[in-house]
Amino acid sequence: MIVQLGTTRDPMAKIAWTGGEVSGYISHAPDGRSLIGSLFDHTPQRLMLVADTPPSNITGPGLNPNGRPDIASVPNNHLAYAGQWFFFAAIAAIIYTLALRRRPR
């Protein structure tokens, strides 16, 4: 099973973990599929255990605890996004109307 023990600022950090008991929550492991690619690839996503706190038997640089998922971190700009697309549709309708008027009969 994939386990995310914690985070570090150093992308080249070498962490050695001998295994042991870890508690946390289960999430989907990241993969390289795009959103459109995942529509056609029906392979199930692998699961990953995200540790609440890094275990104490780690050698290497210290790890910071993983952040907990929080619904408050999702921006609430859905109405603005919908308005943006209605505005784009209105502009497209105006351009289409102008193009039909200028078209030779």
Contacts in CASP RR format, 6 or more apart in sequence:
PFRMAT RR
TARGET T0000
AUTHOR 0000-0000-0000
METHOD contacts of the structure
MODEL  1
MIVQLGTTRDPMAKIAWTGGEVSGYISHAPDGRSLIGSLFDHTPQRLMLV
ADTPPSNITGPGLNPNGRPDIASVPNNHLAYAGQWFFFAAIAAIIYTLAL
RRRPR
1 47 0 8 1.000
1 48 0 8 1.000
1 49 0 8 1.000
2 29 0 8 1.000
2 46 0 8 1.000
2 47 0 8 1.000
2 48 0 8 1.000
2 49 0 8 1.000
3 22 0 8 1.000
3 48 0 8 1.000
3 49 0 8 1.000
3 51 0 8 1.000
4 48 0 8 1.000
4 49 0 8 1.000
4 50 0 8 1.000
4 51 0 8 1.000
4 66 0 8 1.000
5 15 0 8 1.000
5 17 0 8 1.000
5 22 0 8 1.000
5 51 0 8 1.000
5 54 0 8 1.000
5 55 0 8 1.000
5 58 0 8 1.000
5 63 0 8 1.000
6 51 0 8 1.000
6 54 0 8 1.000
6 63 0 8 1.000
6 64 0 8 1.000
6 65 0 8 1.000
6 66 0 8 1.000
7 63 0 8 1.000
7 64 0 8 1.000
7 65 0 8 1.000
7 66 0 8 1.000
7 67 0 8 1.000
8 15 0 8 1.000
8 61 0 8 1.000
8 62 0 8 1.000
8 63 0 8 1.000
8 64 0 8 1.000
10 61 0 8 1.000
13 60 0 8 1.000
13 61 0 8 1.000
14 60 0 8 1.000
15 58 0 8 1.000
15 59 0 8 1.000
15 60 0 8 1.000
15 61 0 8 1.000
15 63 0 8 1.000
16 58 0 8 1.000
16 59 0 8 1.000
16 60 0 8 1.000
17 55 0 8 1.000
17 57 0 8 1.000
17 58 0 8 1.000
17 59 0 8 1.000
18 57 0 8 1.000
19 55 0 8 1.000
19 57 0 8 1.000
20 55 0 8 1.000
20 57 0 8 1.000
21 55 0 8 1.000
22 49 0 8 1.000
22 51 0 8 1.000
22 55 0 8 1.000
23 51 0 8 1.000
23 52 0 8 1.000
24 49 0 8 1.000
24 50 0 8 1.000
24 51 0 8 1.000
24 52 0 8 1.000
25 49 0 8 1.000
25 50 0 8 1.000
25 52 0 8 1.000
25 69 0 8 1.000
26 47 0 8 1.000
26 48 0 8 1.000
26 49 0 8 1.000
26 50 0 8 1.000
27 47 0 8 1.000
27 48 0 8 1.000
27 50 0 8 1.000
27 69 0 8 1.000
28 45 0 8 1.000
28 46 0 8 1.000
28 47 0 8 1.000
28 48 0 8 1.000
29 45 0 8 1.000
29 46 0 8 1.000
29 47 0 8 1.000
29 48 0 8 1.000
31 45 0 8 1.000
31 46 0 8 1.000
33 41 0 8 1.000
50 66 0 8 1.000
51 65 0 8 1.000
51 66 0 8 1.000
52 65 0 8 1.000
52 66 0 8 1.000
53 65 0 8 1.000
54 62 0 8 1.000
54 63 0 8 1.000
54 64 0 8 1.000
54 65 0 8 1.000
END
